Amino acid sequence: MRVGFIGFGEVAHTLAARLIQEGAEVFTSLEGRSPGTMRRARELGVTDSEPEEVYSADIIISAVTPASAVDAARMAGAHVRGTYVDVNNIAPLTVKRALSYIENGRVVDAAIMGSVRRKGADVRIIASGEHAGDFMALNDYGLNIELRGSRVGDASALKMLRSSYTKGVSALLWETLLAAYRMGLEEDVLEVLEYTEGDDFRKSSISRIKSSAGHAERRYEEIHEIEKMLSTVMDPVMTGCIMKVFKRISSMELPHESEDYRDILEAVR
């Protein structure tokens, strides 16, 4: 099995590691990538290829930023020989637009339903579209893909609805803990909430704070996509507030890799 990745961030790196471990050949173009990305890809055994070779793989997985998803599909469009899978966190209308550029019509709408950082390559991936079975063949190479709907757009809609909830919680938690920190009550708030929310609440909350600090710009783009989807069925209110929170966070240089979440809150101005 030959698998090509367009983009090689955290998602692609995690999935590629499992695929290679289970015997698949993995390709990506490292042109223009950071030295760190190049080093990590080569250490895994990923083949650095021209884009055309990536597009000729059996399965091509687009794992780029939401803002780049359509352009990535447009560039691949006429060159794809296998099945093109979009795993980007974009609205159903956007994924339909992106996949419309794939001239051979072998396309899959897919969505990652969980944290790759916490669950690794075991994270659940849902897929929809008539060619989803092609993508599910990667279950034989260690991935965890399940079918959810026959229409392109169904998987993305489910992902967007889930993200609307989880990113809203993250934005609310950010403001709650920031206020608590400035009042000297951050640990008390976590303890009180853990009593009602469950034993792992403190750990998951700190993970959310670090993730928000490190990926705020991407979160902002994702919420923008969610707002577009929700606007087709209702007049959303909360998405504007959530975007404002992540836009503010993205404007700051925060020590998101610090072991102590309080270092992040201390750096907020």
C-alpha positions in Angstrom: 0.0 0.0 0.0 1.4 3.4 -1.0 0.1 6.4 1.0 0.9 10.0 0.1 0.4 12.9 2.6 -0.2 16.5 1.5 1.0 18.4 4.5 3.1 16.9 7.3 2.1 18.3 10.6 1.1 16.5 13.8 -1.7 14.5 12.2 0.3 13.3 9.2 3.3 12.5 11.4 1.2 10.4 13.8 -0.6 8.4 11.1 2.5 7.9 9.0 4.4 6.4 11.9 1.7 3.7 12.3 1.3 3.1 8.6 5.1 2.6 8.2 5.2 0.4 11.3 2.6 -1.8 9.7 4.2 -2.1 6.3 2.9 0.7 4.2 5.1 3.0 2.0 4.6 6.6 2.9 5.4 9.6 0.7 5.3 13.4 1.1 6.8 16.5 -0.4 9.1 18.2 2.1 9.8 21.2 -0.1 9.5 24.4 1.9 9.0 22.6 5.2 10.8 23.5 8.4 14.0 21.8 9.3 12.3 20.1 12.2 9.5 18.7 10.0 12.1 17.4 7.5 14.1 15.7 10.3 11.0 14.0 11.9 9.8 12.8 8.5 13.1 11.3 7.6 13.6 9.7 11.0 10.2 7.9 10.4 11.3 6.6 7.0 9.0 8.8 5.0 10.1 9.2 1.4 10.6 12.8 0.3 9.0 13.0 -3.1 7.9 15.3 -5.8 4.2 16.3 -5.5 3.4 14.3 -8.6 4.6 11.1 -6.9 2.6 11.9 -3.8 -0.5 12.3 -6.0 0.1 8.9 -7.7 -0.2 7.0 -4.4 -3.0 4.5 -3.7 -4.4 6.8 -1.0 -3.6 10.5 -0.8 -4.4 12.1 2.5 -4.8 15.9 2.7 -3.8 17.0 6.2 -3.2 20.8 5.9 -4.6 23.9 7.7 -8.3 24.6 7.1 -7.4 27.7 5.1 -5.2 25.6 2.7 -7.6 22.7 2.1 -9.2 24.0 -1.1 -5.9 25.1 -2.7 -4.3 21.7 -1.8 -7.1 19.9 -3.6 -7.0 22.3 -6.6 -3.3 21.7 -7.0 -3.7 17.9 -6.8 -6.8 17.8 -9.0 -5.7 16.5 -12.3 -2.8 14.5 -11.0 -4.6 12.1 -8.5 -4.4 8.5 -9.6 -5.8 6.8 -6.4 -8.3 7.9 -3.8 -8.1 11.4 -2.3 -9.0 11.7 1.3 -9.6 15.1 3.0 -9.1 14.9 6.8 -9.1 18.7 7.3 -11.3 20.4 9.9 -13.5 22.2 7.4 -17.2 22.7 6.8 -19.2 20.3 4.6 -19.6 23.0 1.9 -15.9 23.6 1.9 -15.0 19.9 1.7 -17.4 19.5 -1.2 -15.8 22.4 -3.0 -12.3 21.0 -2.3 -13.1 17.5 -3.5 -14.8 18.8 -6.6 -11.3 19.6 -8.0 -10.3 15.9 -7.9 -10.9 14.9 -11.5 -11.0 11.2 -11.1 -13.9 11.5 -8.7 -12.4 9.0 -6.2 -12.8 11.1 -3.0 -13.5 10.6 0.7 -14.6 13.0 3.3 -12.9 12.1 6.6 -12.7 13.6 10.1 -10.6 12.8 13.1 -12.8 12.5 16.2 -10.5 13.0 19.1 -7.0 14.2 20.1 -4.2 12.8 18.1 -1.8 14.0 20.8 -3.5 11.9 23.4 -4.7 8.9 21.4 -2.0 8.7 18.8 -2.8 6.6 15.7 -5.6 4.8 17.6 -7.7 7.9 17.3 -11.1 7.3 15.7 -11.4 8.6 12.1 -14.9 8.7 10.5 -15.3 8.6 6.8 -18.2 9.2 4.3 -18.7 9.0 0.6 -19.1 6.2 -1.9 -15.3 5.6 -2.0 -14.9 5.5 1.8 -14.2 1.7 1.5 -10.9 2.5 -0.2 -9.7 4.6 2.7 -10.9 1.9 5.2 -8.4 -0.5 3.7 -5.9 1.4 5.9 -7.4 -0.4 8.9 -5.2 -3.3 7.8 -2.3 -1.0 8.4 -3.2 0.0 12.0 -5.6 2.9 11.6 -9.0 3.1 13.2 -11.4 4.2 10.5 -15.2 3.7 10.5 -17.9 4.5 8.0 -20.4 7.2 8.8 -22.6 8.1 5.9 -22.6 7.6 2.2 -22.5 11.3 1.3 -19.5 13.5 1.0 -20.0 16.1 3.8 -21.5 13.8 6.4 -18.2 13.1 8.2 -17.3 16.8 8.2 -20.7 17.8 9.5 -20.3 15.4 12.5 -16.8 16.7 13.1 -18.0 20.3 13.0 -20.8 19.7 15.4 -18.4 18.0 17.8 -15.9 20.8 17.4 -18.5 23.5 18.0 -19.0 22.0 21.5 -15.4 21.1 22.4 -13.8 24.4 21.3 -16.6 26.3 23.0 -15.7 24.5 26.2 -12.0 25.3 25.7 -12.7 29.0 25.2 -14.9 29.1 28.3 -12.3 27.2 30.3 -9.6 29.6 29.2 -11.4 32.6 30.5 -12.5 30.9 33.7 -9.0 29.7 34.6 -7.4 33.0 33.6 -9.7 34.9 35.9 -9.2 32.3 38.6 -5.4 32.6 38.3 -5.6 36.4 38.6 -7.7 35.9 41.7 -5.3 33.3 43.2 -8.0 30.6 43.0 -6.9 28.5 40.0 -6.2 25.3 41.9 -9.4 25.7 43.9 -11.4 26.1 40.8 -9.9 23.0 39.3 -10.6 21.0 42.4 -14.2 22.2 42.8 -14.9 21.5 39.1 -13.2 18.1 39.3 -15.7 17.1 42.0 -18.6 17.6 39.7 -17.1 16.9 36.3 -15.1 13.8 37.0 -11.7 12.5 38.1 -9.8 13.4 34.9 -11.1 17.0 34.7 -8.0 18.6 36.0 -5.7 16.7 33.6 -7.9 17.4 30.6 -8.4 21.0 31.5 -4.6 21.7 31.7 -4.3 19.9 28.4 -6.9 22.2 26.9 -5.1 25.3 28.2 -1.8 24.2 26.6 -3.5 23.2 23.4 -5.4 26.5 23.2 -2.1 28.5 23.7 -0.2 26.5 21.1 -2.9 26.2 18.4 -5.0 29.3 18.8 -4.7 30.4 15.2 -5.8 27.0 13.9 -8.7 26.9 16.4 -9.8 30.3 15.1 -9.8 29.1 11.5 -11.7 26.0 12.5 -14.4 28.0 14.4 -14.8 30.2 11.4 -15.6 27.1 9.4 -18.0 25.9 12.0 -19.8 29.3 11.9 -20.3 29.0 8.2 -21.8 25.5 8.6 -24.1 26.5 11.4 -25.2 29.6 9.5 -26.9 27.3 6.9 -29.3 26.0 9.5 -29.5 28.7 12.2 -28.3 32.1 13.3 -25.3 31.2 15.5 -24.4 33.4 18.5 -21.6 31.6 20.4 -19.2 31.1 17.5 -18.4 34.8 17.3 -17.5 34.9 21.0 -15.3 31.7 20.6 -13.5 33.2 17.6 -12.8 36.4 19.6 -11.2 34.4 22.4 -8.9 32.4 20.1 -8.0 35.4 18.0 -6.9 37.2 21.2 -4.8 34.2 22.2 -3.2 33.9 18.8 -1.9 37.4 19.0 0.3 36.5 22.0 3.6 34.6 22.4 2.8 32.1 25.1 5.0 29.3 26.6 2.6 26.5 25.6 5.2 23.8 26.1 5.8 24.7 29.7 5.2 21.9 32.2 3.2 24.3 34.5 0.0 25.7 32.9 0.3 28.7 35.2 3.3 29.9 33.2 1.0 30.3 30.3 -1.6 32.2 32.2 1.1 34.4 33.7 2.2 35.4 30.2 -1.2 36.6 29.1 -1.5 40.3 28.9 
